[in-house]
Amino acid sequence: MKRNVSLCGWVCLLALFLSGPAKASVVIGATRVVYPASERDVSIKLTNNGSSPALVQAWVDAGDPAVLPENSDAPFVLTPPVSRLDPSKGQTLRLMFTGAELPQDKESLFWLNILEVPPVSTSGVETELQLAFRSRIKIFFRPDNLSGAVIDAPKQLRWQVKSVADGWVLEGYNPTPYYITLVKAGVVISEKVFSSENGEMLSPGGKATFSLKGLPGKPSVGTQVDFTVINDFGGGDAHKSKLEQ
């Protein structure tokens, strides 16, 4: 769905490449958004924790971070698309699904973009650098009546250890209709944990691998697997499982 909102332009692209250690003032009140298909809309809270007002633009993309708001074809309407957010004040965004055809047997993934543009400087310093910040978080569109409960999805992950050129990796397979985001995963051998801290997201029916540095050899079937997933509320849930053949 295309929208005639073009505040972003080159500022948006610049913000994409300037997302380093500097800190944005506008904070999103969630680390992810779950959109149940039965809901008319979902609210997202923004707060300006800075000392200056900020101009905020919000839009949704379907996975390409370089797509500008006016070129996005994500099936959502987000209001207000542009707003001024004063210091210590909040703003509620309203996200509405347009009713486009999406798979009904699994979740679909989209991304919420929040672009924060600082006010024009009045310091009179010609060399002063001002940066625009963009935050980007996941939107999970969740159809009704999916197979199984989302809270049980991590327990259904299937695990194997496989050999690669530089050692061993732990491979996770997701047979569920839900996206599952893992913070880390590893195996436990003789009370020693060989784990990877690289986060990965497993799509419905998808796979992901985690490097196991220092693992001396292939573990036996039934070896314990420890992993941590991000739940719907942004918290980390620890789980245990077993290696399969």
C-alpha positions in Angstrom: 0.0 0.0 0.0 1.6 3.2 -1.2 1.3 6.4 0.9 2.1 10.0 -0.1 4.3 10.7 2.9 7.8 11.9 2.0 9.3 13.5 5.0 11.9 10.7 5.0 13.7 11.1 1.7 17.5 11.2 2.0 17.2 11.8 5.8 15.7 8.3 6.2 18.5 6.7 4.2 21.1 8.7 6.2 19.6 7.5 9.4 19.8 3.9 8.2 23.6 4.2 8.0 24.0 6.3 11.2 22.5 3.9 13.6 25.6 3.5 15.7 26.3 4.0 19.4 24.6 7.5 19.6 21.3 7.4 21.5 17.9 8.4 20.2 15.5 10.5 22.5 12.3 8.9 21.2 11.7 5.5 22.8 9.2 2.9 21.6 7.2 1.3 24.3 7.8 -2.3 23.1 10.6 -4.3 21.4 8.1 -6.1 19.1 4.5 -5.8 18.0 2.1 -8.7 17.8 -1.0 -8.0 15.6 -3.8 -10.6 16.2 -5.8 -10.9 13.0 -9.1 -10.5 15.0 -8.1 -7.0 16.3 -9.3 -3.9 14.6 -6.1 -2.0 15.5 -3.1 -2.2 17.8 -1.6 0.7 19.7 2.1 1.6 20.0 3.3 4.1 22.6 6.2 6.5 21.9 7.8 8.7 24.5 10.3 11.5 24.1 12.9 11.2 26.9 15.0 14.0 25.5 15.2 17.7 26.4 14.1 19.0 22.9 11.1 18.4 20.8 11.4 15.9 17.9 9.6 15.4 14.6 8.6 11.7 14.3 7.7 9.8 11.2 6.4 6.3 11.4 5.8 3.7 8.7 5.7 -0.1 8.1 7.8 -2.0 5.6 7.7 -5.6 4.4 11.3 -6.4 5.0 13.4 -4.1 2.9 15.0 -1.4 5.2 15.8 0.8 2.2 12.2 1.2 1.1 10.9 4.8 1.7 7.5 5.3 3.3 5.8 6.4 0.1 7.0 3.3 -1.7 6.1 0.7 1.0 3.5 -1.9 0.0 3.0 -3.3 3.6 -0.7 -3.9 4.2 -1.0 -1.5 7.1 -2.1 2.0 7.9 -0.3 3.8 10.7 -1.6 7.0 12.2 -0.4 9.6 12.7 2.3 9.1 10.1 4.1 12.3 11.2 3.9 14.1 14.5 5.7 16.5 16.8 6.7 15.0 20.1 7.6 17.4 22.9 10.1 16.6 25.7 8.7 14.2 28.4 5.5 13.7 26.3 4.0 10.6 24.8 2.3 9.8 21.5 0.2 6.8 20.7 0.4 5.3 17.2 -2.6 3.4 15.8 -1.7 0.4 13.6 -4.5 -0.9 11.3 -4.4 -3.9 9.0 -5.9 -3.2 5.5 -7.3 -6.7 5.0 -4.8 -7.8 2.3 -4.5 -11.5 1.6 -1.9 -13.1 3.9 -1.2 -16.7 4.8 -3.7 -18.0 7.3 -1.7 -21.0 8.4 1.4 -19.1 9.7 2.5 -15.7 11.0 3.7 -13.0 8.6 6.6 -10.6 9.4 6.7 -6.9 8.9 8.7 -4.0 10.4 7.8 -0.8 12.2 10.0 2.2 11.5 10.3 5.2 13.7 12.3 8.1 12.3 13.3 10.8 14.8 14.4 14.2 13.3 15.8 16.7 15.8 14.8 20.4 15.6 16.8 22.8 13.6 19.7 24.1 15.7 19.6 27.7 16.9 23.2 27.7 18.3 24.6 29.5 15.3 27.5 27.0 15.1 28.0 26.2 11.4 29.9 23.0 11.9 27.4 21.5 14.4 26.3 18.0 13.3 22.7 16.9 13.9 21.6 13.3 13.3 18.3 11.7 12.5 17.7 8.4 14.3 15.7 5.4 13.0 14.5 2.6 15.1 13.1 -0.6 13.5 11.2 -3.4 15.3 9.3 -6.5 14.2 5.6 -6.7 13.6 4.2 -10.2 13.7 0.8 -10.6 12.0 -0.9 -13.5 13.8 -3.8 -15.2 12.1 -6.6 -16.7 14.2 -6.7 -20.4 15.0 -3.1 -21.2 14.3 -2.0 -24.7 15.1 -0.8 -24.9 18.7 -0.2 -22.1 21.2 2.5 -19.6 20.8 3.7 -20.2 24.4 4.3 -23.9 23.5 6.2 -23.2 20.2 9.7 -23.2 21.6 9.2 -26.6 23.1 8.6 -28.0 19.6 12.0 -26.8 18.2 14.1 -29.7 16.9 17.8 -29.7 17.3 20.8 -31.4 15.6 24.6 -30.8 15.7 26.3 -30.8 12.3 29.9 -30.6 11.2 31.1 -27.6 9.3 34.5 -26.5 7.9 35.7 -24.9 11.2 34.0 -27.1 13.7 30.4 -27.8 14.8 27.1 -25.9 14.7 23.8 -26.4 16.4 21.0 -26.4 14.0 17.4 -25.6 15.1 14.3 -26.4 13.0 11.0 -24.7 13.6 8.0 -26.9 12.7 5.5 -24.4 14.2 3.5 -21.6 12.5 5.1 -19.0 14.7 8.3 -16.9 14.3 10.7 -17.8 17.1 13.5 -15.4 18.0 16.4 -16.9 20.0 18.9 -14.9 22.0 21.4 -17.8 22.3 21.5 -21.6 22.1 24.0 -24.3 23.0 24.6 -27.9 24.3 25.6 -29.1 27.7 28.3 -31.8 28.0 29.5 -32.9 31.4 28.1 -29.8 33.0 30.0 -27.6 30.5 28.0 -25.4 28.2 29.1 -24.9 24.6 26.9 -22.0 23.4 26.6 -19.3 20.8 25.6 -15.8 21.7 24.5 -14.9 18.2 20.8 -14.2 18.0 18.8 -15.8 15.3 15.1 -15.8 14.2 13.5 -19.0 13.0 10.7 -18.5 10.5 7.8 -20.9 10.4 9.2 -24.1 8.8 12.7 -22.5 8.8 16.1 -23.3 10.2 19.0 -21.4 11.8 22.5 -22.4 13.0 24.5 -21.5 16.1 28.3 -21.9 16.1 29.6 -24.1 19.0 33.2 -22.9 19.4 35.4 -25.3 21.4 33.1 -28.3 21.1 35.5 -31.3 21.0 33.3 -33.6 19.0 29.7 -34.5 18.0 27.5 -35.0 21.0 25.4 -38.0 21.3 21.6 -38.2 20.7 19.8 -37.0 23.8 22.4 -34.4 24.8 20.8 -31.4 26.6 20.2 -28.3 24.6 19.8 -25.0 26.4 18.3 -22.0 24.6 16.6 -18.7 25.3 13.8 -17.2 23.3 12.1 -13.8 23.2 8.5 -13.9 24.2 5.6 -11.7 23.0 6.3 -9.2 25.7 10.0 -8.8 24.8 11.3 -10.9 27.8 13.7 -13.8 27.6 12.4 -17.3 28.4 14.9 -20.1 29.1 14.2 -23.6 27.7 15.8 -27.0 27.6 15.5 -29.7 24.9 17.4 -32.8 23.6 19.4 -33.4 20.5 17.8 -35.6 17.9 19.4 -38.0 15.4 
